[in-house]
Amino acid sequence: MRRLCQSSAWILIAFVAVFSSCSRSQSAALSNSASAAPSSETTFRSLDLAYEKPAVVGATVRASAAGLPPGKTVDLAWGTVTGGWVIDDYYHFGGKKYSETTNTLGQFPVDASGRLDARFAIPEDYGGVHEIIALIDGKAVAQNGINVTQTFELSPKSGPIGTLIELKVKGLGWRTMESTWVVNWDNHATGWVSAVTTRGSAVARFRATGPVGDHIIKLYTGYQGQSYLNYEQAPNAELPRPQFRFHTTPGGTAREAYAEPYQPQVIPKTELELANAKITLSPTQGVVGTRTRLRGEGFPPDTSLRLIWETSAGSRVAVSGFAPQENVIAQVKVASDGRIDWPVTIPQDLGGLHGLALRRGDDLLGRAFFVIETSIVSITPASGPAGTPVTIHLNGVGWTEYDNIYVATYDDAYMGYACGFNSQGDVVIHFTATGEPGEHLIDFYPGIYEGPPKEPQQLYRLPQLTYADDHPGNKIPALRFTFKVMPSL
């Protein structure tokens, strides 16, 4: 850590404390300014920062310093980190990892009297303490720090049962105690909020439930996904814990069952072992039963090739574990001109990435890829008196450590989770309807099955409300259901 001027000494204690949670393998200095440490000949000046407190994303900061070389240009650097969720070998979830870096805030002139007077906006970035370093000719001449505070915005503030509520967050931290917030609806834990890979900004989504009237939405810190209730006595008591009021209005009818739009998934490039051959699959993403088409050229004419569906089978609980599995689903005929045009119906299987391989004997000639989306088969029944047994049936639930579970809430209160690996993506959930007559909401959110073995596990297997922006790996959607409790006869 570079020496701080006396007027900035207060920031040193906080800065050292928060960065001590970093991996010890990280560089001791910011990567892009490691060479900017002042030499013994450098006169280190005070960098004064003026801004409205608390400091939030987008706020204007005035940076000033005196006694600098007249006519020079100052580069202002913003100390931050890069990184996020870690995924290995497609299926393995490795937690979080960051490394230190700097970003430029701009270049500013030193006037004839040797004074710097610069203004910049706080970047959309992680919250917490950030270094601000003034450099001239690549050498640090002044520095200070700023502590960016989190902000929360709720929209809308009223609507009927089933209204989709968006909680926009900015400035969530990357450090442990600033990285996770928990949403409570009427004192029931709904799910957790994060912005691990999205540089502190994300949108949490959940639905308004009944009865008609006002409902309290409270956000608590809780780095393991549980609300820290006596936060006033916490070591991080200065962090915001906002509270909102949502008014559920009469009227309107929530949709019975639907999956939110599935984001396009990353599809690997096709693989070919034949010179000048080509292969395409279209579409490359869809639900179980999707009809896709495999086309190719440059294959051995008038031959029959095995079409292999590649998947995984087993579970993480059984002693035998799981392993890759190949299933022959067709014998593909190659035309006399070496072309392939073959329809393929996607089989019932796990959600996520699968290979479609063409083999002649044991030799691989080509491989394309398809992503199975999670889909809703049914909710039965969709109405009945309190005490009615209800069944929800899903297809295409995933198998990786980050998308093989869905976590359920009932009227915005945590209910439990369902896993799809052992049943090859086919998931059936049974529960009993409760509550007063009217519409009741069942929401399935993406979760994370487990984290690194040396890491506490309480955060995982809980609803992640920022699933659309910040879920690790595949951005799988939420699934929404409505059950109507009828008056008892």
MARKE-160216 format. One record per residue (C-alpha): x, y, z. Coordinates in Angstrom, 1 decimal, padded with zeros to 4 digits, always signed. Layout:
ATOM  east  north  up
ATOM  X  Y  Z;
...
//
This chain:
ATOM  east  north  up
ATOM  +000.0  +000.0  +000.0;
ATOM  +001.4  +003.4  -001.0;
ATOM  +001.9  +006.1  +001.7;
ATOM  -001.1  +008.3  +002.3;
ATOM  -001.0  +012.0  +003.1;
ATOM  -002.0  +013.0  +006.6;
ATOM  -005.4  +014.4  +005.6;
ATOM  -006.3  +011.0  +004.1;
ATOM  -005.1  +008.9  +007.0;
ATOM  -008.6  +008.1  +008.1;
ATOM  -009.2  +006.0  +005.0;
ATOM  -006.1  +003.9  +005.4;
ATOM  -007.6  +001.9  +008.4;
ATOM  -010.8  +001.2  +006.6;
ATOM  -009.0  +000.4  +003.3;
ATOM  -006.6  -002.1  +004.9;
ATOM  -009.4  -003.7  +006.8;
ATOM  -011.7  -004.3  +003.9;
ATOM  -008.9  -005.5  +001.6;
ATOM  -007.7  -008.0  +004.1;
ATOM  -010.7  -010.2  +003.0;
ATOM  -009.1  -010.4  -000.5;
ATOM  -007.3  -013.6  -001.5;
ATOM  -003.7  -013.4  -000.3;
ATOM  -002.6  -014.5  -003.7;
ATOM  -003.7  -011.2  -005.1;
ATOM  -001.1  -008.5  -005.9;
ATOM  -000.4  -006.2  -003.0;
ATOM  -000.8  -003.2  -005.2;
ATOM  -003.4  -002.3  -007.9;
ATOM  -002.4  -004.2  -011.0;
ATOM  -002.5  -001.2  -013.4;
ATOM  -000.7  +001.2  -011.1;
ATOM  +001.9  -001.0  -009.5;
ATOM  +004.6  +000.9  -011.3;
ATOM  +003.1  +004.2  -010.0;
ATOM  +004.4  +004.0  -006.5;
ATOM  +006.1  +007.3  -005.6;
ATOM  +009.9  +007.2  -005.5;
ATOM  +011.8  +008.9  -002.6;
ATOM  +012.2  +011.9  -004.9;
ATOM  +008.5  +012.3  -005.4;
ATOM  +006.7  +014.9  -003.4;
ATOM  +003.4  +013.4  -002.3;
ATOM  +000.5  +015.8  -002.1;
ATOM  -002.9  +015.8  -000.5;
ATOM  -005.8  +014.8  -002.8;
ATOM  -008.9  +016.4  -001.4;
ATOM  -012.3  +015.0  -002.3;
ATOM  -015.5  +016.9  -002.0;
ATOM  -018.9  +015.2  -002.5;
ATOM  -022.3  +014.8  -000.9;
ATOM  -022.5  +012.1  +001.7;
ATOM  -023.2  +009.3  +001.5;
ATOM  -021.4  +008.7  -001.7;
ATOM  -023.5  +006.9  -004.3;
ATOM  -023.1  +005.7  -007.9;
ATOM  -023.4  +008.7  -010.3;
ATOM  -022.7  +011.4  -007.7;
ATOM  -020.3  +014.2  -008.6;
ATOM  -016.9  +014.3  -006.9;
ATOM  -014.6  +017.3  -006.9;
ATOM  -010.9  +016.3  -006.6;
ATOM  -008.3  +019.0  -005.9;
ATOM  -004.7  +019.2  -005.1;
ATOM  -002.0  +022.0  -004.9;
ATOM  +001.7  +022.1  -005.3;
ATOM  +001.8  +020.0  -008.5;
ATOM  +004.0  +020.7  -011.6;
ATOM  +002.3  +023.5  -013.6;
ATOM  +001.1  +022.6  -017.1;
ATOM  +001.2  +018.9  -016.5;
ATOM  -001.7  +016.4  -017.0;
ATOM  -003.1  +014.3  -014.2;
ATOM  -004.5  +010.9  -014.8;
ATOM  -007.1  +010.0  -012.1;
ATOM  -007.3  +006.3  -011.5;
ATOM  -010.2  +004.4  -009.8;
ATOM  -009.1  +001.4  -007.7;
ATOM  -011.5  -001.5  -008.1;
ATOM  -011.6  -005.2  -008.8;
ATOM  -012.5  -007.5  -011.6;
ATOM  -014.0  -011.0  -011.4;
ATOM  -017.2  -012.7  -010.1;
ATOM  -018.7  -016.2  -010.0;
ATOM  -016.3  -019.0  -011.0;
ATOM  -017.5  -021.9  -013.2;
ATOM  -015.1  -024.8  -014.0;
ATOM  -015.7  -027.5  -016.6;
ATOM  -019.2  -026.2  -017.3;
ATOM  -020.8  -027.9  -014.3;
ATOM  -018.6  -027.1  -011.3;
ATOM  -019.4  -024.0  -009.2;
ATOM  -016.3  -022.5  -007.6;
ATOM  -017.7  -019.6  -005.6;
ATOM  -016.4  -016.0  -006.1;
ATOM  -013.0  -014.7  -007.1;
ATOM  -011.7  -011.2  -007.7;
ATOM  -008.4  -009.5  -008.5;
ATOM  -007.5  -005.9  -008.0;
ATOM  -007.2  -003.4  -010.9;
ATOM  -007.7  +000.2  -011.8;
ATOM  -009.9  +002.1  -014.3;
ATOM  -009.4  +005.6  -015.5;
ATOM  -011.6  +008.4  -014.4;
ATOM  -010.1  +010.8  -017.1;
ATOM  -007.3  +013.2  -017.6;
ATOM  -007.2  +016.7  -016.1;
ATOM  -004.9  +019.7  -016.5;
ATOM  -002.8  +021.3  -013.8;
ATOM  -003.1  +025.0  -014.0;
ATOM  -000.2  +027.6  -014.0;
ATOM  -000.3  +027.8  -010.2;
ATOM  +000.2  +024.1  -009.8;
ATOM  -003.4  +023.4  -008.8;
ATOM  -005.6  +020.5  -009.9;
ATOM  -009.3  +021.1  -010.0;
ATOM  -011.1  +018.0  -011.4;
ATOM  -014.7  +016.7  -011.4;
ATOM  -015.8  +013.2  -012.1;
ATOM  -018.9  +011.0  -011.5;
ATOM  -018.7  +007.9  -009.3;
ATOM  -018.7  +005.0  -011.7;
ATOM  -021.3  +002.3  -011.7;
ATOM  -019.2  -000.2  -009.8;
ATOM  -019.1  -002.3  -006.6;
ATOM  -019.7  -000.5  -003.4;
ATOM  -017.3  -000.1  -000.5;
ATOM  -013.9  +001.7  -000.3;
ATOM  -012.1  +002.6  -003.6;
ATOM  -008.7  +004.3  -004.0;
ATOM  -008.5  +007.4  -006.1;
ATOM  -005.0  +007.9  -007.4;
ATOM  -003.6  +011.0  -009.1;
ATOM  -000.7  +010.1  -011.5;
ATOM  +001.6  +012.4  -013.5;
ATOM  +003.8  +010.7  -016.1;
ATOM  +002.9  +007.4  -014.6;
ATOM  +003.9  +008.3  -011.1;
ATOM  +001.5  +008.6  -008.2;
ATOM  +001.6  +012.1  -006.8;
ATOM  -001.5  +012.0  -004.6;
ATOM  -004.3  +009.7  -003.5;
ATOM  -007.3  +009.4  -001.3;
ATOM  -010.3  +007.0  -000.9;
ATOM  -014.0  +007.1  -001.1;
ATOM  -016.6  +004.7  +000.4;
ATOM  -019.5  +004.1  -002.1;
ATOM  -022.8  +003.3  -000.4;
ATOM  -025.5  +001.0  -001.8;
ATOM  -028.8  +002.4  -003.2;
ATOM  -032.2  +000.6  -003.7;
ATOM  -035.2  +001.6  -005.8;
ATOM  -038.5  -000.2  -005.8;
ATOM  -041.0  -000.1  -008.7;
ATOM  -044.0  -000.2  -008.8;
ATOM  -045.4  +000.7  -005.4;
ATOM  -048.9  -000.7  -005.9;
ATOM  -050.8  -003.2  -008.1;
ATOM  -052.9  -006.4  -007.9;
ATOM  -051.8  -009.8  -006.8;
ATOM  -049.2  -011.1  -009.3;
ATOM  -047.7  -007.7  -010.1;
ATOM  -044.0  -008.2  -010.9;
ATOM  -042.0  -006.0  -008.6;
ATOM  -038.5  -004.8  -009.5;
ATOM  -036.0  -003.9  -006.9;
ATOM  -033.1  -002.1  -008.6;
ATOM  -029.8  -002.1  -006.7;
ATOM  -026.5  -000.2  -007.3;
ATOM  -023.3  -000.3  -005.4;
ATOM  -023.5  -003.7  -003.9;
ATOM  -020.1  -004.6  -002.7;
ATOM  -017.7  -007.4  -003.7;
ATOM  -016.4  -007.9  -000.2;
ATOM  -018.2  -010.4  +002.0;
ATOM  -020.2  -008.1  +004.3;
ATOM  -021.3  -005.8  +001.5;
ATOM  -022.2  -008.4  -001.2;
ATOM  -025.6  -009.9  -000.1;
ATOM  -028.9  -008.4  +000.9;
ATOM  -032.1  -010.3  +001.8;
ATOM  -035.7  -009.3  +000.9;
ATOM  -038.4  -009.9  +003.5;
ATOM  -042.1  -009.6  +002.6;
ATOM  -044.3  -009.1  +005.6;
ATOM  -041.5  -010.6  +007.8;
ATOM  -041.2  -013.6  +005.6;
ATOM  -037.8  -014.3  +003.9;
ATOM  -038.4  -014.2  +000.1;
ATOM  -034.8  -014.5  -001.2;
ATOM  -031.4  -012.9  -001.6;
ATOM  -030.0  -010.1  -003.7;
ATOM  -026.5  -010.0  -005.3;
ATOM  -024.5  -008.3  -008.0;
ATOM  -021.4  -010.5  -007.9;
ATOM  -020.6  -010.5  -011.6;
ATOM  -022.5  -007.3  -012.6;
ATOM  -020.2  -004.8  -010.9;
ATOM  -022.6  -004.0  -008.1;
ATOM  -025.8  -003.3  -010.1;
ATOM  -028.7  -005.8  -010.6;
ATOM  -032.5  -006.1  -010.5;
ATOM  -034.2  -008.4  -008.0;
ATOM  -037.7  -009.6  -009.2;
ATOM  -040.5  -011.0  -007.1;
ATOM  -044.3  -010.8  -007.2;
ATOM  -046.9  -008.9  -005.1;
ATOM  -049.1  -011.2  -003.1;
ATOM  -052.2  -010.7  -001.0;
ATOM  -054.3  -009.9  +000.9;
ATOM  -055.4  -006.5  -000.4;
ATOM  -053.8  -003.7  +001.5;
ATOM  -050.3  -002.5  +002.6;
ATOM  -047.4  -004.9  +002.8;
ATOM  -043.9  -004.1  +004.2;
ATOM  -040.8  -005.0  +002.2;
ATOM  -037.7  -004.8  +004.3;
ATOM  -034.1  -005.4  +003.1;
ATOM  -031.5  -006.7  +005.6;
ATOM  -027.9  -007.5  +005.1;
ATOM  -027.0  -011.1  +005.5;
ATOM  -024.0  -012.4  +003.7;
ATOM  -025.1  -016.0  +004.1;
ATOM  -028.7  -015.3  +002.8;
ATOM  -030.4  -015.0  +006.2;
ATOM  -031.5  -011.6  +007.5;
ATOM  -029.4  -010.0  +010.2;
ATOM  -032.1  -008.5  +012.4;
ATOM  -030.2  -006.5  +015.0;
ATOM  -028.2  -004.8  +012.3;
ATOM  -027.9  -001.7  +014.4;
ATOM  -025.4  -003.7  +016.6;
ATOM  -023.6  -005.2  +013.7;
ATOM  -020.0  -004.4  +012.7;
ATOM  -021.4  -003.0  +009.5;
ATOM  -024.2  -001.0  +011.1;
ATOM  -023.5  +001.9  +008.7;
ATOM  -024.8  +000.0  +005.7;
ATOM  -028.3  +000.9  +004.5;
ATOM  -031.3  -001.4  +005.3;
ATOM  -034.1  +000.2  +003.3;
ATOM  -037.8  -000.4  +003.9;
ATOM  -040.6  +000.0  +001.3;
ATOM  -044.4  -000.2  +001.4;
ATOM  -046.3  -002.0  -001.4;
ATOM  -050.1  -001.6  -001.7;
ATOM  -051.8  -004.7  -003.1;
ATOM  -055.0  -003.5  -004.9;
ATOM  -058.2  -005.4  -005.8;
ATOM  -058.8  -006.7  -009.2;
ATOM  -056.6  -008.3  -011.8;
ATOM  -056.0  -012.0  -012.2;
ATOM  -052.5  -013.5  -011.9;
ATOM  -051.5  -015.9  -014.7;
ATOM  -052.0  -019.5  -013.8;
ATOM  -048.6  -020.9  -014.8;
ATOM  -045.7  -019.5  -016.9;
ATOM  -042.0  -019.6  -017.3;
ATOM  -040.3  -016.2  -017.8;
ATOM  -038.4  -015.8  -021.1;
ATOM  -035.3  -018.0  -021.3;
ATOM  -032.2  -016.0  -022.1;
ATOM  -030.1  -017.2  -025.0;
ATOM  -027.4  -019.6  -023.7;
ATOM  -023.8  -019.8  -024.8;
ATOM  -023.4  -022.5  -027.4;
ATOM  -019.9  -023.9  -028.1;
ATOM  -018.7  -024.0  -031.7;
ATOM  -019.4  -027.2  -033.6;
ATOM  -016.6  -029.7  -033.8;
ATOM  -015.5  -031.4  -037.0;
ATOM  -012.9  -034.1  -037.6;
ATOM  -013.2  -034.1  -041.4;
ATOM  -011.4  -031.6  -043.6;
ATOM  -013.8  -029.3  -045.5;
ATOM  -016.9  -030.7  -043.7;
ATOM  -019.6  -028.5  -042.3;
ATOM  -022.4  -029.1  -039.7;
ATOM  -025.2  -027.0  -038.3;
ATOM  -028.1  -027.5  -035.9;
ATOM  -031.1  -025.2  -035.9;
ATOM  -032.5  -024.3  -033.5;
ATOM  -029.9  -024.8  -030.8;
ATOM  -032.1  -024.1  -027.8;
ATOM  -035.6  -025.1  -026.7;
ATOM  -037.7  -027.3  -024.4;
ATOM  -038.0  -031.1  -024.3;
ATOM  -039.7  -032.2  -027.6;
ATOM  -038.3  -029.4  -029.7;
ATOM  -037.9  -030.3  -033.3;
ATOM  -034.6  -029.2  -034.6;
ATOM  -032.7  -030.0  -037.8;
ATOM  -029.2  -031.3  -038.3;
ATOM  -027.6  -030.3  -041.6;
ATOM  -024.1  -031.0  -042.9;
ATOM  -021.9  -031.5  -045.9;
ATOM  -018.6  -033.1  -046.7;
ATOM  -019.4  -036.4  -045.0;
ATOM  -018.6  -039.9  -046.5;
ATOM  -021.3  -040.4  -049.2;
ATOM  -023.9  -043.2  -049.0;
ATOM  -023.0  -044.1  -045.4;
ATOM  -024.9  -044.6  -042.2;
ATOM  -023.7  -042.7  -039.1;
ATOM  -024.8  -043.1  -035.5;
ATOM  -026.4  -040.0  -034.0;
ATOM  -025.3  -039.9  -030.3;
ATOM  -027.1  -037.8  -027.6;
ATOM  -024.6  -036.9  -025.0;
ATOM  -025.7  -036.3  -021.4;
ATOM  -024.9  -037.1  -017.7;
ATOM  -026.5  -039.6  -015.5;
ATOM  -026.5  -040.3  -011.7;
ATOM  -026.5  -037.9  -008.8;
ATOM  -024.3  -036.1  -006.3;
ATOM  -025.8  -038.0  -003.4;
ATOM  -025.5  -041.7  -004.5;
ATOM  -022.2  -043.5  -003.7;
ATOM  -021.8  -044.2  -007.5;
ATOM  -021.9  -040.5  -008.3;
ATOM  -022.5  -039.4  -011.9;
ATOM  -020.8  -039.8  -015.2;
ATOM  -021.1  -038.9  -018.9;
ATOM  -023.5  -041.1  -020.9;
ATOM  -024.0  -041.6  -024.6;
ATOM  -027.4  -042.7  -026.1;
ATOM  -027.9  -043.6  -029.8;
ATOM  -031.0  -041.8  -030.9;
ATOM  -030.9  -042.4  -034.7;
ATOM  -029.0  -043.8  -037.7;
ATOM  -028.3  -040.9  -040.0;
ATOM  -028.2  -041.5  -043.8;
ATOM  -025.6  -039.5  -045.7;
ATOM  -026.7  -038.7  -049.3;
ATOM  -024.6  -039.5  -052.3;
ATOM  -023.3  -036.0  -052.4;
ATOM  -022.1  -036.2  -048.8;
ATOM  -024.9  -034.0  -047.4;
ATOM  -026.9  -034.6  -044.3;
ATOM  -030.4  -033.2  -043.6;
ATOM  -031.9  -034.9  -040.6;
ATOM  -034.8  -034.0  -038.3;
ATOM  -034.2  -034.5  -034.5;
ATOM  -036.7  -034.4  -031.7;
ATOM  -035.0  -033.4  -028.4;
ATOM  -035.5  -036.2  -025.9;
ATOM  -036.7  -036.0  -022.3;
ATOM  -033.5  -035.2  -020.4;
ATOM  -031.7  -032.8  -018.1;
ATOM  -031.7  -029.1  -018.7;
ATOM  -028.6  -027.4  -020.0;
ATOM  -026.0  -028.2  -022.6;
ATOM  -025.9  -031.5  -024.6;
ATOM  -023.8  -032.7  -027.5;
ATOM  -025.2  -034.3  -030.7;
ATOM  -022.4  -036.4  -032.1;
ATOM  -022.0  -038.1  -035.4;
ATOM  -020.0  -041.3  -035.2;
ATOM  -018.8  -043.9  -037.8;
ATOM  -018.1  -046.9  -035.6;
ATOM  -016.2  -045.4  -032.7;
ATOM  -014.8  -042.5  -034.7;
ATOM  -016.2  -039.0  -034.1;
ATOM  -016.9  -037.1  -037.3;
ATOM  -018.7  -034.1  -036.0;
ATOM  -020.5  -032.7  -033.0;
ATOM  -023.1  -029.9  -032.6;
ATOM  -024.7  -028.7  -029.3;
ATOM  -028.2  -028.1  -028.0;
ATOM  -029.4  -026.4  -024.8;
ATOM  -032.6  -027.8  -023.1;
ATOM  -034.7  -025.2  -021.4;
ATOM  -036.7  -025.9  -018.2;
ATOM  -040.4  -026.0  -019.0;
ATOM  -043.7  -026.3  -017.1;
ATOM  -045.7  -029.4  -017.8;
ATOM  -048.7  -028.7  -015.4;
ATOM  -050.0  -027.5  -012.1;
ATOM  -052.9  -029.7  -011.0;
ATOM  -055.4  -028.7  -009.8;
ATOM  -055.2  -024.9  -010.2;
ATOM  -057.9  -024.2  -007.6;
ATOM  -059.6  -025.8  -004.6;
ATOM  -060.3  -025.2  -000.9;
ATOM  -057.5  -024.8  +001.6;
ATOM  -056.1  -028.3  +002.2;
ATOM  -056.2  -029.3  -001.5;
ATOM  -053.2  -031.4  -002.5;
ATOM  -051.4  -029.7  -005.4;
ATOM  -048.8  -031.2  -007.9;
ATOM  -046.4  -029.2  -010.0;
ATOM  -044.6  -031.0  -012.9;
ATOM  -041.5  -029.7  -014.6;
ATOM  -039.3  -030.9  -017.4;
ATOM  -035.7  -030.0  -018.3;
ATOM  -034.4  -029.1  -014.8;
ATOM  -030.6  -028.9  -015.0;
ATOM  -027.8  -030.9  -013.6;
ATOM  -024.9  -028.6  -012.9;
ATOM  -024.0  -027.3  -009.4;
ATOM  -025.6  -024.0  -010.2;
ATOM  -028.8  -024.9  -012.1;
ATOM  -029.9  -028.3  -010.9;
ATOM  -032.3  -026.9  -008.3;
ATOM  -035.3  -024.6  -008.2;
ATOM  -036.2  -022.9  -004.9;
ATOM  -039.9  -022.4  -004.1;
ATOM  -041.7  -019.6  -002.3;
ATOM  -045.4  -019.6  -001.3;
ATOM  -046.8  -016.1  -001.1;
ATOM  -043.3  -014.8  -001.0;
ATOM  -042.3  -017.0  +001.9;
ATOM  -039.5  -019.6  +001.5;
ATOM  -041.0  -023.2  +001.1;
ATOM  -038.1  -025.5  +000.0;
ATOM  -036.2  -026.6  -003.1;
ATOM  -036.5  -029.3  -005.8;
ATOM  -033.6  -031.1  -007.5;
ATOM  -033.7  -032.5  -011.0;
ATOM  -030.5  -034.5  -011.5;
ATOM  -031.5  -038.0  -010.2;
ATOM  -034.7  -038.0  -012.3;
ATOM  -033.0  -036.7  -015.6;
ATOM  -034.7  -033.4  -015.4;
ATOM  -038.2  -034.6  -014.8;
ATOM  -039.4  -033.0  -011.5;
ATOM  -042.7  -033.5  -009.7;
ATOM  -043.4  -031.5  -006.5;
ATOM  -046.4  -032.2  -004.1;
ATOM  -047.6  -029.7  -001.5;
ATOM  -050.9  -028.6  +000.2;
ATOM  -052.7  -025.4  -000.6;
ATOM  -053.1  -023.0  +002.4;
ATOM  -054.5  -019.6  +003.1;
ATOM  -057.6  -017.5  +002.9;
ATOM  -059.9  -017.7  -000.2;
ATOM  -058.3  -015.9  -003.2;
ATOM  -055.2  -016.2  -005.3;
ATOM  -051.9  -017.5  -003.9;
ATOM  -048.6  -017.4  -005.6;
ATOM  -046.0  -020.2  -006.0;
ATOM  -042.7  -019.0  -007.5;
ATOM  -039.7  -021.1  -008.4;
ATOM  -036.4  -019.3  -008.4;
ATOM  -033.0  -020.4  -009.5;
ATOM  -030.6  -021.4  -006.7;
ATOM  -027.2  -022.9  -006.3;
ATOM  -026.9  -026.5  -005.1;
ATOM  -023.6  -026.2  -003.3;
ATOM  -020.5  -024.0  -003.1;
ATOM  -016.9  -024.8  -002.6;
ATOM  -016.3  -027.4  +000.2;
ATOM  -014.3  -025.0  +002.4;
ATOM  -017.0  -022.3  +002.2;
ATOM  -020.1  -021.9  +004.4;
ATOM  -023.1  -023.3  +002.6;
ATOM  -026.0  -021.4  +004.1;
ATOM  -026.2  -019.0  +001.2;
ATOM  -027.0  -021.7  -001.3;
ATOM  -030.3  -023.6  -001.9;
ATOM  -032.1  -020.3  -001.3;
ATOM  -034.1  -018.2  -003.8;
ATOM  -031.8  -015.9  -005.8;
ATOM  -034.0  -012.9  -006.7;
ATOM  -031.3  -011.4  -009.0;
ATOM  -031.3  -014.6  -011.1;
ATOM  -031.8  -012.8  -014.5;
ATOM  -028.7  -010.6  -014.1;
ATOM  -026.3  -012.4  -011.7;
ATOM  -027.0  -016.1  -011.6;
ATOM  -023.7  -018.0  -012.2;
ATOM  -023.3  -019.9  -015.4;
ATOM  -026.7  -020.3  -017.2;
ATOM  -029.1  -017.5  -016.7;
ATOM  -032.2  -019.7  -016.1;
ATOM  -035.6  -018.0  -015.6;
ATOM  -038.1  -018.0  -012.7;
ATOM  -041.2  -020.1  -013.0;
ATOM  -044.5  -018.6  -011.8;
ATOM  -047.7  -020.3  -010.7;
ATOM  -051.0  -019.2  -009.2;
ATOM  -053.4  -021.4  -007.1;
ATOM  -056.8  -020.1  -006.3;
ATOM  -058.1  -021.1  -002.8;
ATOM  -061.9  -021.5  -003.0;
ATOM  -064.3  -021.0  -000.1;
ATOM  -064.9  -024.3  +001.8;
ATOM  -068.2  -025.9  +001.1;
//
